[in-house]
Amino acid sequence: MHRLIQGVHQFQTHEFRSYSSLFRRLAREGQNPHTLFITCADSRVLAELITGSRPGDLFVVKNVGNIVPPASVAGPNSTAAAVEFAIDSLGVSDIVLCGHTQCGAVSALVGGIPHADHQPHLAEWLEQLRTVYDAVVRNYPDLVDPSDLETVMAEENVLFGLENLKTYGAVRRALDGQRVRLHGWMFKIRTAKLFAYNPESGQFEPIAPPED
């Protein structure tokens, strides 16, 4: 907590100066983010930092394992609520679903959830990855190294989530009207490099610099 309070004063004393006019405009006009960025709650994955974004650019949703449940999942779900709000109320033009290596949620499903009896909500939430796990084990029988299995699972989880996004009415309408684009990304913790899924090659490829 001491470090957090230090950071608050550091921001207010130094960094805020470069953002003061931007915050005044955002307070006056409201938010108008261009992208919904769905990623993991992992403390090493900071959407604004790794994309160089400013306040107001991203509508960020973080959950354990960057899971996007299908629309058919019963009960309230904050990720589904954020998707609908981002599309119908904020009018974002892009949705990025970003997974990452060394994902604790994936590791827990592969190796077993520690203290599962005392973490019923976590165990239930991670069960949504069971379909991904079963598909990876079935389709990649030669994967025996747990780290390789976890990497492939993390990638497949992103692709699974992209398909689940299409089950939401708000997303389908936006896709049909060509008002939104979907992107699957992977963030490598060790190198801090980002990779985007290319449907043509079926691979996650390094994100190239934008064309001039």
C-alpha positions in Angstrom: 0.0 0.0 0.0 2.9 2.3 0.7 4.1 1.9 -2.9 0.6 2.6 -4.2 0.3 5.8 -2.3 3.8 6.9 -3.5 2.6 6.2 -7.0 -0.5 8.2 -6.6 1.5 11.3 -5.5 4.1 10.7 -8.2 1.4 10.7 -10.9 -0.4 13.8 -9.5 2.9 15.7 -9.1 4.6 14.8 -12.3 2.9 12.6 -15.0 -0.5 14.3 -14.7 0.9 17.5 -16.1 1.3 16.0 -19.6 -2.2 14.6 -19.4 -4.1 17.5 -17.8 -5.7 18.8 -20.9 -6.6 15.3 -22.0 -8.3 14.6 -18.7 -10.2 17.9 -18.9 -11.5 17.0 -22.4 -12.4 13.5 -21.3 -14.3 14.8 -18.2 -16.1 17.3 -20.5 -16.9 15.0 -23.5 -16.9 11.6 -21.9 -15.1 8.5 -23.0 -14.8 7.5 -26.7 -12.5 4.5 -26.8 -11.7 2.9 -30.1 -10.9 -0.6 -28.8 -12.3 -3.1 -26.4 -9.3 -4.9 -25.0 -10.0 -8.2 -23.2 -7.1 -9.7 -21.4 -6.0 -11.6 -18.3 -6.0 -10.3 -14.7 -2.3 -11.4 -14.5 -0.4 -8.5 -13.0 2.3 -8.7 -15.7 -0.2 -7.9 -18.5 -0.9 -4.1 -18.6 -2.9 -3.3 -21.7 -2.1 0.4 -21.8 1.6 -0.1 -21.3 2.1 -2.8 -23.9 0.1 -0.9 -26.5 1.4 2.6 -25.7 -2.2 3.8 -25.2 -3.4 7.0 -23.6 -6.3 7.5 -21.2 -9.5 7.2 -23.2 -8.1 4.9 -25.9 -9.0 1.5 -24.5 -12.0 0.0 -22.8 -10.2 -2.7 -20.8 -11.7 -5.9 -19.4 -9.5 -8.2 -17.3 -10.5 -11.5 -15.9 -8.8 -14.7 -14.7 -7.6 -16.4 -17.9 -9.0 -13.9 -20.4 -12.0 -16.1 -20.7 -14.9 -15.1 -23.0 -17.8 -17.4 -22.1 -20.4 -18.1 -24.9 -23.6 -16.1 -24.7 -25.4 -19.3 -23.7 -23.8 -19.4 -20.3 -26.4 -18.8 -17.7 -26.2 -16.1 -15.1 -24.7 -12.6 -15.1 -21.2 -12.2 -16.5 -19.2 -9.0 -16.4 -17.3 -9.8 -19.6 -20.5 -10.3 -21.5 -21.9 -7.0 -20.1 -18.7 -5.2 -21.1 -18.9 -6.6 -24.7 -22.4 -5.3 -25.1 -21.7 -1.9 -23.6 -18.5 -1.4 -25.6 -20.3 -2.2 -28.9 -23.8 -0.7 -28.4 -23.0 2.2 -26.1 -19.4 3.1 -26.8 -19.2 2.1 -30.5 -15.8 0.6 -30.5 -14.4 -0.3 -33.9 -12.1 -3.2 -32.7 -12.1 -5.9 -30.1 -8.8 -7.4 -29.1 -8.7 -10.6 -27.1 -5.2 -11.0 -25.7 -3.8 -14.1 -24.0 -0.3 -14.6 -22.7 2.3 -17.1 -21.9 2.8 -18.6 -18.4 -0.9 -18.1 -17.7 -1.8 -19.2 -14.2 -5.3 -20.0 -15.2 -4.2 -22.4 -17.9 -1.5 -23.9 -15.6 -4.1 -24.5 -12.9 -6.3 -26.4 -15.3 -3.4 -28.5 -16.7 -1.8 -29.2 -13.3 -4.8 -29.0 -11.0 -6.1 -26.1 -8.9 -4.2 -25.8 -5.6 -6.7 -25.7 -2.7 -9.6 -26.2 -5.1 -11.8 -27.1 -2.1 -11.3 -23.6 -0.8 -11.6 -21.9 -4.1 -15.0 -23.0 -5.5 -15.6 -19.9 -7.6 -12.2 -20.1 -9.2 -12.7 -23.8 -9.9 -16.1 -23.2 -11.5 -14.8 -20.3 -13.6 -11.8 -22.3 -14.9 -14.1 -25.2 -15.9 -15.0 -23.0 -18.9 -11.6 -23.9 -20.2 -12.3 -27.6 -20.1 -13.5 -27.6 -23.7 -10.2 -26.0 -24.8 -8.1 -28.4 -22.7 -9.9 -31.5 -24.2 -9.5 -30.2 -27.7 -5.8 -29.5 -27.3 -5.2 -33.0 -25.8 -7.2 -34.6 -28.6 -5.6 -32.6 -31.4 -2.0 -32.4 -30.2 -1.3 -36.0 -28.8 2.4 -35.5 -29.1 2.5 -32.6 -26.6 4.0 -34.1 -23.4 5.9 -31.2 -22.0 3.6 -29.2 -19.6 5.0 -25.9 -20.7 4.3 -26.6 -24.4 0.8 -27.8 -23.5 0.2 -24.6 -21.6 1.4 -22.4 -24.5 -0.8 -24.2 -27.0 -3.7 -24.0 -24.6 -3.2 -20.3 -24.1 -3.3 -19.8 -27.8 -6.3 -22.0 -28.3 -8.1 -20.2 -25.5 -7.8 -17.0 -27.5 -9.3 -18.6 -30.6 -12.0 -20.2 -28.6 -12.9 -16.8 -27.1 -13.0 -15.2 -30.5 -15.6 -17.8 -31.6 -17.5 -17.2 -28.4 -17.6 -13.5 -29.1 -19.6 -14.2 -32.3 -22.3 -15.8 -30.2 -23.3 -12.4 -28.8 -26.1 -10.6 -30.6 -24.3 -7.2 -30.3 -21.1 -8.7 -31.9 -23.0 -10.4 -34.7 -24.9 -7.2 -35.6 -21.7 -5.2 -35.6 -19.9 -7.8 -37.7 -22.8 -8.0 -40.2 -22.7 -4.2 -40.4 -18.9 -4.2 -40.8 -18.7 -1.9 -37.7 -16.2 -4.0 -35.7 -13.2 -6.1 -36.3 -12.0 -9.0 -34.0 -8.3 -9.7 -33.2 -6.6 -12.5 -31.4 -3.3 -11.6 -29.7 -0.7 -13.3 -27.6 1.7 -11.6 -25.2 5.0 -13.3 -24.4 5.9 -12.4 -20.9 9.7 -13.1 -21.2 10.2 -10.9 -24.3 7.2 -8.6 -24.0 6.5 -9.2 -27.7 3.0 -9.3 -29.1 1.8 -11.7 -31.7 -1.5 -11.5 -33.7 -3.4 -14.5 -35.1 -3.4 -14.7 -38.9 -6.4 -16.7 -40.1 -4.7 -17.3 -43.5 -1.6 -19.0 -42.0 -3.4 -20.3 -38.9 -0.5 -19.0 -36.8 0.2 -16.3 -34.3 2.7 -14.0 -36.0 4.7 -11.0 -34.8 2.7 -7.8 -35.1 4.3 -5.7 -37.9 4.8 -2.0 -37.7 1.9 0.0 -39.3 2.4 1.1 -42.9 3.2 4.7 -43.5 
